[in-house]
Amino acid sequence: MPSYQALFEVGASVRIQPLDALNAFRSSWRFHNPLTDEQLAFADQSATVATIGYYHGGDVLYTLNDVPGIWHEQCLRGDGP
C-alpha cells in the first residue's frame, strides 16, 4: 500500500492472521510496536477495526474492538469469503 493509506476502514471486519504468520512476523519485525504474547492468543479470530493510525513513515497501525494491542496491517486480512 502507498504511505498513509489504510487497506481497512474503521468498522471493517478483519481476520487476524493465523498463528504461523504472526510468529513469522514477530520473528522478523525489528521496529516499532512488536506483537506481544497476549496478541498471539487472538490468531485466526475475527475482529472489527476500531481505529487507524500511522507510524512515521507510513506504516498503518490498527486497534481492534475487544482485542488487545496495536496491529500491523500485515497481521490482518479481509474477513470476507
Residue pairs with C-beta under 8 A, 6 or more apart in sequence:
1 7
1 60
1 73
2 58
3 54
3 57
3 58
4 54
4 58
4 60
5 60
6 52
6 60
6 62
6 73
7 60
7 73
7 76
8 14
8 49
8 52
8 62
8 73
8 76
8 78
9 49
9 52
10 49
10 50
10 51
10 52
11 48
11 49
12 48
12 49
12 78
12 79
13 46
13 47
13 48
13 78
13 79
13 80
14 46
14 47
14 48
14 49
14 62
14 64
14 76
14 77
14 78
14 79
15 44
15 45
15 46
15 47
15 76
15 77
15 78
15 79
16 22
16 42
16 43
16 44
16 45
16 46
16 47
16 64
16 67
16 71
16 75
16 76
17 25
17 43
17 44
17 74
17 75
17 76
17 77
18 43
18 44
19 40
19 43
19 44
21 75
22 35
22 39
22 40
22 43
22 75
23 40
25 35
25 72
25 74
25 75
26 34
26 35
26 40
29 35
29 72
31 59
32 55
32 59
33 55
33 61
33 70
33 72
35 69
35 72
35 75
36 68
36 69
38 68
38 69
39 67
39 68
39 69
39 71
42 67
42 68
45 67
46 79
47 64
47 65
47 66
47 67
48 64
48 65
49 62
49 63
49 64
49 65
50 62
50 63
50 64
50 65
51 62
51 63
52 60
52 61
52 62
53 60
53 61
53 62
53 63
53 70
54 60
54 61
55 61
59 72
59 73
60 72
60 73
61 70
61 71
61 72
61 73
62 70
62 71
62 72
62 73
62 76
63 69
63 70
63 71
64 71
